[in-house]
Amino acid sequence: MNLLFLNLGGQEIILILIFPLIFLLIPFIFYLVFLQSFFRMISIENQRMSPSSVWLLLIPIFGLYWHFVIVKNLSDSIRDEAISMGLQLKEEKPAYNIGIAMCILNCCIAVPVVNALAGPATLVLWILYWVKASEYKNQLSQSLVAVSNRRRE
């Protein structure tokens, strides 16, 4: 099927190609800022990776692998921070399962036919992972505030 019948000019084609990229890139930048701030919030002895290394997700293809690393390290960092603060968590590996599922589906986007289902599913799991990680960040920050208030008294 030929798309020439649409009679699109150069500017329209650029808009069609760039708009989805910008539409997805802006939330992704906010996601990276969130991840970086989460790693910064965790005490240095419990950080499994440098907060600034989350920006390596922007490297094409390598970012697919690096997302697996971030999910594992964030889960381990959350667990270690909770243990050091004396917090009881609901999961043994916080946010790990949903994060790994998101990463696997993200890799499946490259597979023809499967990508039609994997793309929307990845988006849903990405949002769910972000929400789950945000819940843990809030839980840790509230506990951190409570611990610092006890130390002041």
N, C-alpha and C positions, 0 to 999 in steps of 0.2 A: 504494500500500500504506500502510495506516494503522498507526502504531506505538502507538496507544492500547491495543491488546490486550495489550501488555507490562505495562500497569498500573504504570507507573513513577511515583514521587512526585517532588517537586521536588528533594529531596536527591540522589536517584539520578541524575537528569538532570544536575545540577551536577557530580557526580563523573564521569559519563561524558564530559562536555565538558572539565572542568578537568584530569583525570588525564593525558590525552595531552599537553596543553599543558605541564604541569609536567615530564612525562617527557622532552619534547624541549627545554624551556627550560634545564634544569639542565646537560645536556652542552653546549649552545650557549654558556652563560655560561663554562664551563671552556674552550671553544674560543676565545672572545674574550680571556680572560685569557692563554691560550697565545700568541695572535697579538700581544697587547700586549707580553708579555715578550720575544717574539722581536724585535720592532722595537726595544725598549729595549736588547737585547743588541748590536744592530748599531751601529757607531760613527755618530755624528751626521752626519758628512760623507757617509756611504753610505745613510742613511735617506731613503727616497723619500717618506715621510709620517710624520706625528706618531704615536707609539704610541697615544695616547689616541683617535685618530680611528677606531680599529677598532670602538668602541662605537656608531658611527653605523649599524652593521649592524642594530641593534635597531629602527630606524625602519621601519615597514611600507612596502612597495613600494619606497621609496628604497633599502632594504637590498639589494634584488635587484641594482640598479645598482652600489651601493657594493662589493659582493662582487667584481665584476669589477675594480674599481679596486684593491682590496686584493690580489687575486691577482697582478695585474701589478706593483704596487709592491713586494710582498714578493719576487717573483722577481727584479726588478731590484736590489733591496737586497741579496739574497743574492749575486747575481753580482758586484756592485760590492765587497762586503765580501770575497768570496773573492779577487778580483783584488788588492785592497789588501793581503791577507795572503799572497799568493803561492800560493794553493791551486788545485789543478786540480779542476774539477767534472765530473761525468758528463754533465750536460746544459748546453746553451747557455743555456737559460732554465729555471732550477731550479724544479721543481714547477709550472710554468706550464701545461703542456698538461692535466694532470689537474685543475688548479684551474679552468681555463676550461670544460672539459667539465662539471665539477660545477656551475658557474654557469649554463651553458646549460640543463642538465637541471632545475635549480632553477626557472628561468623557465618551463619546459615544464609544471611542476606546475599552472599556472593554466589549461592547455588541457584541456577535457573529453576524455575517453577516453584521451588520451595520459598524463594524470596517473596512471593506474593503473600504468603502467610507469615513468614518470619519477620518481615518489616513492621507490620502493625503490632505483632506480638512483642517485638523488641521494644517498641515505643512504650507500650503499656508496662512492660517489666522495668524499663528504665525509670519511668515515673514512680512505680511502686518501690523500686530500690531507693530512689532519692528520698521518698517519703519515709521509708523504714530507717534509712541512715539518719535522716533529720530527727526522727523520734529518739534515736539513741543519742544523738548530739544534744538534744534538749535534756534528756535524762542525765547525761554526764555533766552538763553545765549546771543544772539545778543542784546536783550533788556536790559539785565543786564549790558553788556558792554557799551551800550549807556547811561544808567542811571549813571554808575560810571564815564564816561567821562564828563557828565554834572556836576557832583558834583565836579570834579577837577577844572573845569573852574570857 
